[in-house]
Amino acid sequence: MQKYLFILLTLLLAVACNGSSRNRDEARKQLLTVTIEPQRYFLEQLVGEDYSVNTLVPPGTSPESYEPSPSVMIDLGKSAIYFRVGDLGFEKAWSARLAENNPNVKIVNCSTGIELMAGDPPDQEQVDHAGHDHTHEALDPHVWSSPRAMRIFVRNMLDALVEANPERAETYRENYLRLSEKIDAVDSTLTALLETAPSRSFIIYHPALGYLARDYGLRQHSIEFEGKNPSPAQLKELIDLARREKINTLFVQRGFDLKNGEVIAREIGAELFEIDPLRYEWDEELIRIATLLSRQRDE
């Protein structure tokens, strides 16, 4: 009995030591920060075990209106690099302050080199609250909705990692090639699904799939108008448009009110789906969205 007890205690001690060692290794890792979860999906595949990756905007939170807590700002200050999407509402409102308060953190715009689309102007109250200069044309920041845009996006991540840690450059490049193959596979899957979609148009609450629509020959129509719920007149106009274009799919993002979408769906006989373009599993969610768009409905 004492022999078995000794073996059990030895095993427990070994497990505890291994867990403690892993915790110390994690604590020693340098931190990298991204704005949203889809970025973390890509960055973690590039860096492997070299870094810990922190996401500023928590899952289920809108990056258009998110305001970080002091603890979030402290974590950002510990980062070697902050990878911003480009021009999300959160980033426009806070990037200048983040840079001023964290001069030692390298900031990388992951959308550099992507052909950006014009976007809806932001809500005036949010802009004024953030103190952002809105004199330039608003651009659509939701580039991660298209695999074709993400090839450039991920390359920008790679270049920043190689510059920061040249000793590991070869590993990062190998990881990049594997990740590029995954992105290409998603592109091929979306192409096959969407080329037979029964309708080339869809409605979405917040216009977050513009690059998907542009790159795969679709038309996106937004329920939200300039960051706000539509007026009754705007709602009627959208319903009339949906009937003309025979739209059968409405999307509402996770965390948004379903009410207006339900009204439109009832009026035009369409199906309403909740989606999550900010989900970590970027590939799975895009394929799910394309599958919903490509479904055939019995008349």
PyMOL commands that set and color helices and strands:
alter all, ss='L'
color gray80, all
select helices_A, chain A and resi 2-28+37-47+70-77+89-101+124-130+143-145+147-164+166-194+210-215+232-244+259-268+282-294
alter helices_A, ss='H'
color red, helices_A
select strands_A, chain A and resi 30-34+51-55+79-84+106-109+201-204+219-222+249-253+271-275
alter strands_A, ss='S'
color yellow, strands_A
deselect
rebuild
show_as cartoon
